[in-house]
Amino acid sequence: MTKNKKKGNREPCLPAGRVHSQVALQKENFFPLTYFREVEDLICGATTVAEHIKRKSLDQELRYPWDLLSNLSDDMKNDFKIMRPEILGKVHETAVLINKKDIHIGKDSVISACAVIDATQSPIFIGEKTIVHPHAFLRGPLYIGKNCRIAGEIVHSIFMDYVNKGHYGFIGHSYICPWVNLGAGTTNSNLKNNYSGVKVYIGGKLVDSGQTFMGCLIGDHAKSSIGSLIYTGCVIGPAANLFGQAYYKKFVPAFSWGGGNIPYKLEDAMQSAKKAMARRDVQFSSHDEELFKKVFELTAPERA
């Protein structure tokens, strides 16, 4: 994001059309989700893009992140026909599972008292060792990976592994990368007041998603403070720290401190990541360090 765009000198919006080949895996089109991984490793339905390519089961063309969300219901239904969902975790007797046949709960996961898991409209996948806290409300289509901490209300979203949303707040029509921590009360908008289509920053340009419902895209290791409010279609870069603003509009640079253009020092970001990962018994490896350094350098123009 350049300074002149912040002053309103934006480039024209691009159309969000489809491509003609089965899959167009342009990594840059999927930032910030693909700074730390390939497009093939993103979640598509209840598995990965790579698995769908292997099975030749992609019913849609993949060009932008919202393609993974707009087709989430159909992709999950197709996956559930193959994977045979099961309830393998511990479910409290007061928790409510609606349309149980379309709910998968992984081994060693915990669904706490009075939580509601509603798969009436579409399936819900919850990975291994994930804890869903009391009074949480989850509505499908929804994918939640392993080792997550989940509370509040979540609808029509993808949470990759190791996401912490341990408090109240709403997240809808969003894609959240690993090691994101959402503070208490963090809430995103997924529908504009005038019901118009949502535009999203891709590669520094506003692209018309063609979606009426569109939440946020949050990159790896980003963190939000308590009471953070996130605008419709907001893109939040990896290792960004959100605090001190009334709400976050359309774009938050990677490795930013406070959600603006003040940089979050690389060494500080890596130290925070090491501590967060250690809490889940995951070691911050030399490969992780190399990735952090590469992504920090690659995203430097966002903070200029």
Secondary structure, 3 states (H helix, E strand, C coil): CCHHHHCCCCCCCECCCCCCCCECCCHHHHCCCCCCCCHHHCEECCEEHHHHHHHCCCCCCECCCHHHHHCHHHHHHHHHHHHCCCECCEECCCCEEECHHHEEECCCCEECCCCEEECCCCCEEECCCCEECCCCEEEEEEEECCCCEECCEEEEEEECCCCEECCCCEEECCEECCCCEECCCCEECCECCCCCCCEEEECCEEEECCCCECCCEECCCCEECCCCEECCCCEECCCCEECCCCCECCEECCCEECCCCCECCHHHHHHHHHHHHHCCCCCCCHHHHHHHHHHHHHCHHHHC
